[in-house]
């Protein structure tokens, strides 16, 4: 019998190795909080730069039709990870969903109140009698009422108008005088591109405590799954790479998602860079407890859960 040439043997061994490696890779289903956008940059950088693959995991991203689907899918073991918001996690946990936060994507608030600069409103106290737009009531209403309280006002002092998701357009066309629920890294840029100047009021400067805007949650029974630890490590690598190579990362991302390759998303991409958590595993327990107490005192949740009931053991989760 003739012996196979060394090159062929080497090639067959290489194919076998790749097949074995692929079979060992675990696929994690990640449900985004909304459609793909620059807020998710580290996740897609981790994918496009091979940080997930180097940890032996594959990731499948799902954009939900509804922002609340992710947590429900994770709770029902139909997905491994969901992106959500710290206030939403507290609400779901107190409603009985078996969810825990295991990593953070954006560890500062993005939510804010926006008006047009050089208009009728120069301070929160000027909002009395004005038309205020909103999209979602829950957290936005508590946040806005807290800001009003700092100026000795209450929601009955303004006219609230539900403009769905047309916040910027409603402001630009004069339908409203300002809106709550805007993202400080997005709507101000959209307003500037429309030829107007925005004025932004930050809730954390008006009595609303700081919180994590975007977090990653898993099922309570899977929080110590090694694949989640690897996922978090890859995410940390991606954040570091993204902040060091923002232009290169944008070029790849926009090529992979041509529907987002426009001036607005490019500007938002760079505007969002400072907001990403350098260490996604890090948990500010004191701040979480303070925010949970705030939500309970404002009637946003029916009881105060213990921190161990909605977070993983951050200190033991690093590679």
C-alpha positions as CSV (number, residue, x, y, z in Angstrom):
1,X,0.0,0.0,0.0
2,X,1.3,3.4,-1.0
3,X,1.9,5.8,1.8
4,X,0.1,9.2,1.8
5,X,2.3,12.2,1.2
6,X,3.1,14.2,4.3
7,X,1.3,17.3,3.0
8,X,-2.0,15.4,2.6
9,X,-1.6,13.8,6.0
10,X,-0.9,17.3,7.5
11,X,-3.9,18.7,5.7
12,X,-6.2,15.9,6.9
13,X,-5.0,16.4,10.4
14,X,-5.7,20.2,10.2
15,X,-9.3,19.5,9.0
16,X,-9.8,17.0,11.8
17,X,-8.5,19.6,14.3
18,X,-10.8,22.3,13.1
19,X,-13.8,19.9,13.2
20,X,-13.0,18.8,16.7
21,X,-12.5,22.5,17.8
22,X,-15.9,23.5,16.2
23,X,-17.7,20.6,17.9
24,X,-16.2,21.7,21.3
25,X,-17.4,25.3,20.8
26,X,-20.6,26.1,22.8
27,X,-23.1,28.4,21.1
28,X,-24.7,31.0,23.4
29,X,-27.9,32.6,22.3
30,X,-27.9,36.3,23.2
31,X,-31.1,38.4,22.9
32,X,-30.4,42.1,22.4
33,X,-32.6,44.7,24.1
34,X,-33.5,46.1,20.7
35,X,-32.2,46.2,17.1
36,X,-28.5,46.2,16.6
37,X,-27.0,49.6,17.3
38,X,-23.7,51.2,18.5
39,X,-24.7,50.6,22.2
40,X,-23.8,46.9,21.4
41,X,-20.4,47.7,19.9
42,X,-18.2,45.5,22.3
43,X,-20.4,42.5,21.6
44,X,-19.9,42.7,17.9
45,X,-16.2,43.6,18.2
46,X,-15.8,40.5,20.3
47,X,-17.3,38.5,17.5
48,X,-15.6,40.2,14.5
49,X,-12.1,40.1,16.2
50,X,-12.4,36.5,17.3
51,X,-12.4,37.1,21.0
52,X,-15.4,34.8,21.5
53,X,-13.9,32.1,19.3
54,X,-10.6,32.2,21.2
55,X,-12.6,31.3,24.3
56,X,-14.2,28.4,22.5
57,X,-17.7,29.9,22.3
58,X,-20.0,30.9,19.4
59,X,-22.6,33.6,19.8
60,X,-25.9,33.9,18.1
61,X,-27.5,37.4,18.4
62,X,-31.2,37.9,18.3
63,X,-32.9,41.2,17.8
64,X,-36.3,40.9,19.6
65,X,-39.6,42.4,18.3
66,X,-40.2,43.6,21.8
67,X,-37.6,45.0,24.3
68,X,-39.0,42.7,27.1
69,X,-38.7,39.4,25.2
70,X,-35.0,38.8,26.1
71,X,-35.5,38.4,29.9
72,X,-38.6,36.2,29.4
73,X,-36.7,34.0,27.0
74,X,-33.8,33.6,29.4
75,X,-36.2,32.9,32.3
76,X,-37.8,30.2,30.1
77,X,-34.4,28.7,29.1
78,X,-35.0,29.6,25.5
79,X,-31.9,31.8,25.4
80,X,-28.7,32.0,27.4
81,X,-28.2,35.7,27.8
82,X,-30.3,38.8,27.5
83,X,-29.3,42.5,27.4
84,X,-31.5,44.6,29.6
85,X,-31.4,47.6,32.0
86,X,-30.7,47.6,35.7
87,X,-34.2,49.1,36.6
88,X,-35.8,46.4,34.4
89,X,-33.9,43.6,36.2
90,X,-35.1,44.8,39.6
91,X,-38.7,44.8,38.3
92,X,-38.4,41.3,36.8
93,X,-36.7,39.8,39.9
94,X,-39.4,41.1,42.2
95,X,-42.0,39.7,39.8
96,X,-40.5,36.3,40.3
97,X,-38.3,35.8,37.2
98,X,-35.2,33.7,37.9
99,X,-32.7,36.2,36.5
100,X,-29.3,37.5,37.7
101,X,-26.9,40.1,36.4
102,X,-23.5,38.7,35.5
103,X,-21.9,41.5,33.5
104,X,-22.3,45.1,32.5
105,X,-22.1,46.6,29.1
106,X,-22.7,50.3,30.0
107,X,-22.2,51.2,33.6
108,X,-23.6,54.8,33.6
109,X,-27.0,56.2,32.8
110,X,-27.8,57.2,29.2
111,X,-31.3,58.3,29.9
112,X,-31.8,62.1,30.0
113,X,-34.3,64.9,29.4
114,X,-33.8,67.0,26.3
115,X,-35.1,70.4,25.0
116,X,-34.0,72.7,22.3
117,X,-31.2,75.2,23.2
118,X,-32.1,78.9,23.1
119,X,-35.8,78.0,23.5
120,X,-38.4,78.4,26.2
121,X,-36.6,76.2,28.7
122,X,-33.3,77.0,30.4
123,X,-33.9,75.1,33.6
124,X,-36.2,72.3,35.0
125,X,-38.3,74.9,36.8
126,X,-39.2,76.3,33.4
127,X,-41.1,73.1,32.6
128,X,-44.3,74.3,34.3
129,X,-47.2,74.3,31.8
130,X,-45.0,72.8,29.0
131,X,-45.8,69.9,26.8
132,X,-43.5,66.9,27.6
133,X,-43.1,63.9,25.3
134,X,-42.4,60.4,26.4
135,X,-42.2,56.9,24.9
136,X,-42.3,54.5,27.9
137,X,-43.8,55.4,31.2
138,X,-42.4,53.0,33.9
139,X,-38.9,54.2,34.7
140,X,-39.1,57.3,32.6
141,X,-42.0,58.6,34.6
142,X,-40.3,58.0,38.0
143,X,-37.1,59.6,36.6
144,X,-38.9,62.6,35.3
145,X,-41.0,63.1,38.4
146,X,-37.7,63.0,40.4
147,X,-36.2,65.7,38.3
148,X,-39.4,67.8,38.6
149,X,-39.3,67.4,42.4
150,X,-35.8,68.9,42.5
151,X,-37.4,72.1,41.0
152,X,-40.4,71.9,43.4
153,X,-42.7,70.8,40.6
154,X,-44.8,67.6,40.0
155,X,-46.1,65.8,36.9
156,X,-49.5,67.6,37.2
157,X,-47.6,70.8,36.4
158,X,-46.9,69.7,32.9
159,X,-48.8,68.2,30.0
160,X,-47.5,64.7,29.2
161,X,-47.9,63.5,25.6
162,X,-47.1,59.9,24.4
163,X,-45.3,60.4,21.1
164,X,-44.3,56.7,20.9
165,X,-40.8,56.5,19.5
166,X,-40.9,59.8,17.6
167,X,-39.2,61.8,20.4
168,X,-36.8,63.8,18.2
169,X,-39.3,64.5,15.4
170,X,-42.0,65.7,17.9
171,X,-39.5,68.1,19.4
172,X,-38.2,69.4,16.1
173,X,-41.8,70.0,14.7
174,X,-42.9,71.8,17.9
175,X,-45.4,69.2,19.0
176,X,-43.7,69.1,22.3
177,X,-41.4,71.4,24.3
178,X,-39.1,68.6,25.6
179,X,-38.9,64.9,26.1
180,X,-37.9,62.4,28.7
181,X,-36.4,59.0,27.9
182,X,-33.9,60.3,25.4
183,X,-30.4,58.7,25.2
184,X,-27.6,61.2,25.7
185,X,-25.4,59.5,23.2
186,X,-28.1,59.4,20.4
187,X,-30.9,62.0,20.4
188,X,-28.6,65.1,20.9
189,X,-26.6,64.0,17.8
190,X,-29.8,63.5,15.8
191,X,-31.0,66.9,16.7
192,X,-27.7,68.5,15.7
193,X,-27.8,66.7,12.4
194,X,-31.2,68.2,11.8
195,X,-29.7,71.7,12.2
196,X,-30.8,72.4,15.8
197,X,-28.9,72.6,19.1
198,X,-30.0,70.4,22.0
199,X,-29.9,71.2,25.7
200,X,-29.6,68.1,27.9
201,X,-30.6,67.7,31.6
202,X,-29.1,64.7,33.4
203,X,-31.3,62.9,36.0
204,X,-28.3,62.0,38.2
205,X,-27.8,65.8,38.7
206,X,-31.5,66.2,39.7
207,X,-31.9,63.6,42.5
208,X,-32.1,60.4,40.5
209,X,-29.4,57.9,41.6
210,X,-26.8,56.5,39.1
211,X,-27.4,53.0,37.7
212,X,-26.1,50.7,35.0
213,X,-27.8,51.5,31.6
214,X,-27.1,48.1,29.9
215,X,-26.4,44.8,31.7
216,X,-26.3,41.2,30.8
217,X,-28.5,38.7,32.6
218,X,-28.6,34.9,32.7
219,X,-30.9,32.3,34.3
220,X,-30.2,32.1,38.0
221,X,-29.3,28.4,37.7
222,X,-26.6,29.1,35.0
223,X,-24.8,32.1,36.4
224,X,-21.7,30.1,37.3
225,X,-21.6,28.3,33.9
226,X,-18.0,28.5,32.7
227,X,-19.2,29.7,29.2
228,X,-20.5,32.9,30.8
229,X,-17.2,33.5,32.5
230,X,-15.5,33.1,29.1
231,X,-18.1,35.3,27.5
232,X,-17.4,38.1,30.0
233,X,-13.6,37.8,29.6
234,X,-14.0,38.1,25.8
235,X,-16.2,41.1,26.3
236,X,-13.5,42.7,28.4
237,X,-11.0,42.1,25.7
238,X,-13.4,43.6,23.1
239,X,-13.9,46.8,25.1
240,X,-10.1,47.3,25.4
241,X,-9.7,46.7,21.7
242,X,-12.6,48.9,20.8
243,X,-11.3,51.9,22.8
244,X,-7.8,51.4,21.3
245,X,-9.1,50.9,17.7
246,X,-12.4,52.8,17.4
247,X,-12.0,53.7,13.7
248,X,-10.9,50.2,12.6
249,X,-13.7,48.7,14.7
250,X,-16.3,51.0,13.1
251,X,-15.1,50.1,9.6
252,X,-15.6,46.4,10.2
253,X,-18.9,46.9,12.1
254,X,-20.4,49.1,9.4
255,X,-19.3,46.7,6.6
256,X,-21.0,43.8,8.5
257,X,-24.1,46.0,9.1
258,X,-24.5,48.2,6.0
259,X,-28.0,49.3,7.1
260,X,-26.3,51.2,10.0
261,X,-23.5,52.7,7.8
262,X,-24.6,56.4,8.0
263,X,-23.5,59.6,9.5
264,X,-25.8,59.3,12.6
265,X,-24.7,55.9,13.7
266,X,-21.0,56.7,13.0
267,X,-21.2,59.7,15.3
268,X,-23.1,57.7,17.9
269,X,-20.4,55.0,17.7
270,X,-17.6,57.3,18.8
271,X,-19.8,59.2,21.3
272,X,-20.6,56.0,23.1
273,X,-17.0,54.8,23.6
274,X,-16.5,56.4,27.0
275,X,-19.7,54.8,28.4
276,X,-18.6,51.1,28.0
277,X,-17.5,49.4,31.2
278,X,-13.8,48.6,31.1
279,X,-14.3,45.6,33.4
280,X,-17.8,44.1,32.6
281,X,-17.6,41.7,35.6
282,X,-17.1,44.5,38.1
283,X,-20.1,45.1,40.3
284,X,-20.6,48.2,42.4
285,X,-22.6,46.6,45.2
286,X,-23.2,49.7,47.2
287,X,-24.6,51.5,44.2
288,X,-26.9,48.6,43.3
289,X,-28.2,48.5,46.8
290,X,-28.8,52.2,46.9
291,X,-30.7,52.1,43.6
292,X,-32.8,49.1,44.7
293,X,-33.8,51.0,47.8
294,X,-34.7,54.0,45.7
295,X,-36.9,52.0,43.5
296,X,-38.6,50.4,46.5
297,X,-39.2,53.8,48.2
298,X,-40.7,55.2,45.0
299,X,-43.1,52.2,44.6
300,X,-41.3,50.9,41.5
301,X,-40.9,47.4,43.0
302,X,-43.0,45.7,45.7
303,X,-40.1,44.7,47.9
304,X,-36.3,45.0,48.3
305,X,-34.6,41.9,47.2
306,X,-31.2,40.9,48.6
307,X,-28.3,41.7,46.3
308,X,-27.3,38.0,46.1
309,X,-30.8,37.3,44.6
310,X,-30.2,39.3,41.5
311,X,-26.4,39.4,40.9
312,X,-23.7,36.8,40.4
313,X,-20.5,36.4,42.5
314,X,-18.5,39.0,40.5
315,X,-15.3,38.4,42.5
316,X,-15.0,34.8,41.5
317,X,-15.9,35.1,37.9
318,X,-12.7,36.4,36.3
319,X,-10.3,34.5,34.2
